[in-house]
Amino acid sequence: MVRYLVGRVLGAIAAVFGASVVGFLLLRVLPGNPARAVVGPFATPAELHSEYVALGLAKPLYEQYWLFIKNFFDGAWGFSYSVGAPVRTEISSRLPATIELALYAFGFAFVGAVVCALVSTYRRRPAVDAVVQGSAFFGLGSPPFWVGLIALLLFSSKLHVFPGPVGRLSPGVAAPPDYTGLYTLDALLAGQWSTFWDALDHVILPALVLGLAPFAFLVRLLRASLLEVSREQFLVVSRSKGVSRWTAFRRHALPNALLPTITAGGLILAQLISGSVLVESVFNWPGVGELVANAVVSKDFAVVQTFILLAAIAYVVVNLIVDLLYGVIDPRVRSGANVGSR
């Protein structure tokens, strides 16, 4: 188990390093001059060159990269000229909104996938299975921004079940005390029940939209895994010992089928945290996605390269947690046995 985790940690460090290098270099080969975005289109060549030097872009690439990494871990993430504020301030203020939305979306996707896959495979009723597979096909084939617009039109404008794209809280509702930055959790910790229900009301619809595609992928993956595992001989042996069909399915089939689903779930959670820009734009959600999208267009290096490194670290941390969960679910990992390719 120790060797397994050491290998994962070393691989994670290599992944973060590779992502930071690739992101750093890609930004610098894209067309356009970041200094021009700062000084404007009417600046003289001398002013343009002066700003280019001031941004540190005249230094060799290896020196620029070293300063970027050093400043990142020192907490000096630079200044965003596209929004006129320090990068650390902007990302820190927006990241909790993105994390809250991603966690709710992941919860819907994972729990919904487990429930639907179990319902679809336990009794194998054709009608139920068709509904589950149809919802999966719809989720995989529908663009998130289109689903978001339809959801707003139907559930907000027509049925008035959920609020419109007004952000995380209704106008006039004060934000809860800033304990974690997650409004629903902070409201619970502060005992502000009305604020909690208002924040929950605002996050449900964008979370369902954001989690639809991950739900569709996970339910198909788990359904296929359950069907494969349900044909294994150990379930027949378990039933022959007097164990009920549901108990054998829950204790033996589901844990084995969950292994690839947990791996995919870890990747999906990290992706939701780092890639929810379209859904955030549709629902006017004040997360980090819109900030990064605008920074890419304006070649705001400080914002984009910092976010790339943060996203890489998020992927690594989530997948290390998944590796630990493997040890909990699969005893072969704890004992150091070969668990096969993931």
C-alpha positions in Angstrom: 0.0 0.0 0.0 2.8 2.4 0.8 4.6 1.7 -2.4 1.4 2.2 -4.3 0.7 5.6 -2.7 4.4 6.7 -3.2 4.1 5.9 -6.8 0.8 7.8 -7.1 2.3 10.9 -5.4 5.4 10.9 -7.7 3.1 10.6 -10.7 0.9 13.4 -9.4 4.0 15.7 -9.0 5.0 14.9 -12.6 1.5 15.6 -13.8 1.4 19.0 -12.1 4.8 19.9 -13.5 3.8 18.8 -17.0 0.5 20.7 -16.9 2.2 23.9 -15.7 4.9 23.8 -18.4 2.4 23.1 -21.2 0.0 25.8 -20.1 2.9 28.3 -19.6 4.2 27.6 -23.1 0.9 27.5 -24.9 0.0 31.0 -23.6 3.2 32.4 -25.1 2.8 30.9 -28.6 -0.8 32.1 -29.0 -1.1 35.1 -31.4 -1.3 38.6 -29.8 0.7 40.8 -27.5 -0.4 41.0 -23.8 1.3 44.4 -23.5 -1.0 45.8 -26.3 -4.0 44.8 -24.2 -2.6 46.9 -21.3 -1.5 50.1 -23.1 -4.3 50.1 -25.7 -4.3 50.4 -29.5 -3.0 54.0 -29.7 0.2 53.5 -27.7 3.5 54.3 -29.3 6.0 51.5 -30.0 8.2 52.8 -27.2 5.3 52.6 -24.7 4.4 49.2 -26.0 8.0 47.9 -25.6 8.2 49.5 -22.1 5.1 47.7 -21.0 6.4 44.4 -22.5 9.5 44.7 -20.4 7.5 45.7 -17.3 5.4 42.5 -17.7 8.6 40.4 -17.6 8.0 39.1 -21.1 11.4 40.1 -22.4 13.1 37.7 -20.1 14.1 34.2 -21.3 11.3 31.6 -21.0 13.0 29.5 -18.4 13.4 32.6 -16.2 9.8 33.6 -16.7 8.7 30.0 -15.8 10.8 29.9 -12.7 9.5 33.3 -11.5 5.9 32.1 -12.1 6.4 28.9 -10.1 8.3 30.7 -7.3 5.6 33.5 -7.0 2.8 30.9 -7.1 4.0 29.1 -4.1 4.9 32.4 -2.4 1.3 33.5 -2.9 2.2 36.4 -5.2 0.0 35.5 -8.2 0.4 38.8 -10.0 -2.0 41.5 -11.1 -4.8 41.0 -13.6 -4.9 43.9 -16.0 -8.1 42.6 -17.6 -10.1 43.2 -14.4 -7.8 45.6 -12.6 -7.3 43.6 -9.4 -4.8 41.2 -7.9 -5.2 37.7 -9.3 -5.2 36.1 -5.8 -8.0 38.4 -4.7 -10.1 37.7 -7.8 -9.7 33.9 -7.8 -10.1 33.7 -4.0 -13.4 35.6 -4.2 -14.8 33.6 -7.1 -13.5 30.0 -6.5 -15.9 29.2 -3.6 -18.9 29.8 -5.9 -17.4 27.4 -8.5 -16.6 24.8 -5.9 -20.1 24.9 -4.4 -21.7 24.5 -7.8 -19.4 21.7 -8.7 -20.0 19.8 -5.4 -23.8 19.9 -5.8 -23.5 18.9 -9.5 -21.2 16.0 -8.6 -23.5 14.9 -5.8 -26.5 14.8 -8.2 -24.5 13.0 -10.9 -22.9 10.4 -8.7 -25.9 9.6 -6.4 -28.3 9.7 -9.3 -26.1 7.4 -11.4 -25.8 4.8 -8.5 -29.6 4.8 -7.9 -30.5 4.6 -11.6 -27.9 2.0 -12.4 -29.2 -0.2 -9.5 -32.8 0.2 -10.5 -31.9 -0.5 -14.2 -29.9 -3.7 -13.5 -31.4 -5.3 -10.4 -34.7 -6.5 -11.8 -34.0 -5.8 -15.5 -37.4 -4.4 -16.3 -37.2 -3.3 -20.0 -39.3 -0.1 -19.5 -37.2 1.1 -16.6 -34.0 0.2 -18.4 -35.1 2.1 -21.5 -35.9 5.3 -19.4 -32.5 5.1 -17.7 -30.6 4.6 -21.0 -32.7 7.3 -22.7 -31.8 9.9 -20.0 -28.2 8.9 -20.4 -28.3 9.4 -24.1 -30.0 12.8 -23.7 -27.4 13.9 -21.1 -24.4 12.9 -23.3 -25.9 14.4 -26.5 -27.1 17.8 -25.2 -24.8 20.8 -24.9 -24.8 22.2 -21.3 -25.5 25.8 -22.4 -28.6 24.6 -24.4 -29.9 22.5 -21.5 -29.3 25.5 -19.2 -31.3 27.9 -21.5 -34.2 25.3 -21.8 -34.2 24.8 -18.0 -34.4 28.5 -17.3 -37.2 28.9 -19.8 -39.2 26.0 -18.4 -38.5 26.0 -14.7 -37.9 29.7 -14.1 -39.9 31.7 -16.7 -42.9 29.3 -17.2 -43.3 27.2 -14.0 -41.6 29.6 -11.6 -40.1 26.7 -9.7 -36.6 28.0 -9.5 -35.2 31.6 -9.6 -33.8 33.1 -12.7 -30.1 33.8 -13.5 -29.5 36.3 -10.6 -26.4 34.7 -9.0 -26.1 32.9 -5.7 -28.8 34.7 -3.7 -31.9 36.7 -4.4 -31.6 40.5 -4.6 -31.8 42.0 -1.1 -30.7 38.8 0.7 -27.4 39.3 2.5 -24.6 36.8 2.2 -24.0 34.6 5.3 -20.8 35.0 7.4 -17.8 33.9 5.3 -16.6 30.7 7.0 -16.0 28.6 3.9 -17.3 30.7 1.1 -19.9 28.1 0.3 -23.2 29.9 1.0 -25.3 26.9 1.8 -22.8 25.5 4.3 -22.0 29.0 5.8 -25.7 29.7 6.3 -26.1 26.3 8.1 -23.1 27.1 10.3 -24.5 30.5 11.2 -28.1 29.2 11.8 -29.5 31.4 9.0 -32.2 29.0 7.7 -33.9 31.5 5.4 -30.5 32.3 3.7 -29.7 28.6 3.4 -33.0 27.8 1.6 -32.5 30.8 -0.7 -28.9 29.8 -1.5 -30.1 26.2 -2.1 -32.9 27.3 -4.3 -30.4 29.2 -6.5 -27.8 26.4 -6.8 -30.1 23.4 -7.6 -31.0 24.2 -11.2 -27.5 25.1 -12.4 -26.1 22.1 -10.5 -28.6 19.8 -12.2 -27.7 21.2 -15.6 -24.0 21.0 -14.9 -24.3 17.5 -13.5 -26.4 16.1 -16.4 -23.5 15.0 -18.7 -21.5 13.5 -15.8 -24.6 11.7 -14.6 -25.1 10.3 -18.1 -21.5 9.0 -18.4 -21.5 7.5 -14.9 -24.8 5.8 -15.1 -23.8 4.1 -18.4 -20.4 3.1 -16.9 -21.9 1.7 -13.7 -24.7 0.0 -15.5 -22.3 -1.8 -17.7 -20.1 -2.8 -14.8 -23.1 -4.1 -12.8 -24.2 -6.2 -15.7 -20.8 -7.7 -16.1 -20.3 -8.3 -12.4 -23.8 -9.8 -12.0 -22.7 -12.7 -14.3 -19.8 -13.6 -12.1 -19.8 -17.0 -10.3 -19.2 -15.6 -6.8 -22.7 -14.2 -6.8 -24.1 -17.6 -7.6 -22.0 -19.1 -4.8 -23.2 -16.3 -2.4 -26.9 -17.0 -3.3 -26.3 -20.8 -2.7 -25.3 -20.0 0.8 -28.8 -18.6 1.6 -28.0 -14.9 1.0 -30.9 -13.0 -0.5 -30.6 -11.6 -4.1 -30.6 -8.0 -2.9 -28.0 -8.6 -0.2 -25.7 -10.4 -2.6 -26.2 -7.6 -5.2 -25.6 -4.8 -2.6 -22.6 -6.4 -0.8 -20.8 -8.0 -3.6 -21.8 -6.8 -7.0 -22.1 -3.1 -6.2 -18.6 -2.6 -4.5 -16.9 -4.4 -7.4 -18.8 -2.4 -10.0 -18.1 0.9 -8.2 -14.3 0.7 -8.7 -14.1 2.1 -12.2 -17.0 4.5 -11.4 -15.1 6.0 -8.5 -12.0 6.5 -10.7 -14.2 8.3 -13.3 -16.0 10.2 -10.6 -12.7 11.7 -9.3 -11.8 12.9 -12.8 -15.3 14.3 -13.3 -15.3 16.2 -9.9 -12.0 17.9 -10.8 -13.3 18.7 -14.3 -16.4 20.3 -12.8 -14.4 22.5 -10.6 -12.2 23.7 -13.4 -14.5 23.7 -16.4 -18.0 25.0 -15.7 -17.6 28.3 -17.6 -20.6 27.8 -20.0 -23.1 26.9 -17.2 -21.8 29.7 -15.1 -22.3 32.2 -18.0 -25.9 31.0 -18.6 -26.9 31.2 -15.0 -24.9 34.4 -14.2 -23.0 32.4 -11.6 -20.2 34.5 -10.1 -17.5 31.7 -10.4 -14.0 31.6 -11.7 -15.0 30.2 -15.1 -16.0 33.5 -16.6 -12.9 35.2 -15.2 -10.6 32.7 -16.9 -12.5 32.7 -20.2 -12.2 36.5 -20.4 -8.5 36.3 -19.4 -7.8 33.8 -22.3 -9.3 36.2 -24.8 -7.3 39.2 -23.4 -4.1 37.1 -23.0 -4.0 37.9 -19.3 -1.2 35.5 -18.5 -1.3 36.0 -14.7 -4.9 34.7 -14.4 -4.7 31.9 -16.9 -1.4 30.3 -15.9 -2.4 30.5 -12.2 -5.7 28.8 -12.9 -4.1 26.1 -15.0 -1.7 25.2 -12.1 -4.6 25.3 -9.6 -6.7 23.1 -11.8 -3.8 20.6 -12.2 -3.4 20.5 -8.4 -7.2 20.0 -8.0 -7.0 17.0 -10.4 -4.1 15.5 -8.5 -5.6 16.0 -5.0 -9.0 14.5 -6.1 -7.3 11.5 -7.7 -5.1 10.9 -4.6 -8.3 10.8 -2.6 -9.7 8.3 -5.1 -6.6 6.2 -4.6 -7.2 6.2 -0.9 -10.8 5.2 -1.5 -9.6 2.3 -3.5 -7.8 1.0 -0.5 -11.0 1.2 1.5 -13.2 -0.5 -1.1 -10.7 -3.1 -2.4 -8.8 -5.1 0.1 -6.3 -6.1 -2.6 -4.9 -2.6 -2.7 -4.3 -2.5 1.1 -2.6 -5.9 0.9 -0.4 -4.8 -2.0 -1.8 -7.3 -4.4 -2.0 -6.6 -8.1 -5.4 -5.1 -8.8 -4.9 -4.8 -12.5 -5.1 -1.9 -14.8 -7.4 0.9 -14.0 
